[in-house]
Amino acid sequence: MTQVFFHCSNDDEILIDRRGTAVLDLAEARDHATRVMHELISAESEEDWRDWVLHVADDLDEEIFAMPFSSVLGPMH
């Protein structure tokens, strides 16, 4: 298992994941990243998540991959 961290950012803010999550592989990290984005999007908030990006990093704070929130939101209508 590997400890990974799910940080979120836009041009104005950064949300730091200080706890991290243990994952077995990249597929599990991707699935968890998608769940994190869905939780944030569905939370009661005025935030427009379209410009946010979720950054998945290892325990040395090296970015493994990044996923834009727009990838789960889809296009604007």
Summary of the structure (lengths in Angstrom):
residues: 77
radius of gyration: 12.3
end to end distance: 40.3
largest distance: 40.3
contacts: 183
relative contact order: 0.26
helix: 31%
strand: 31%
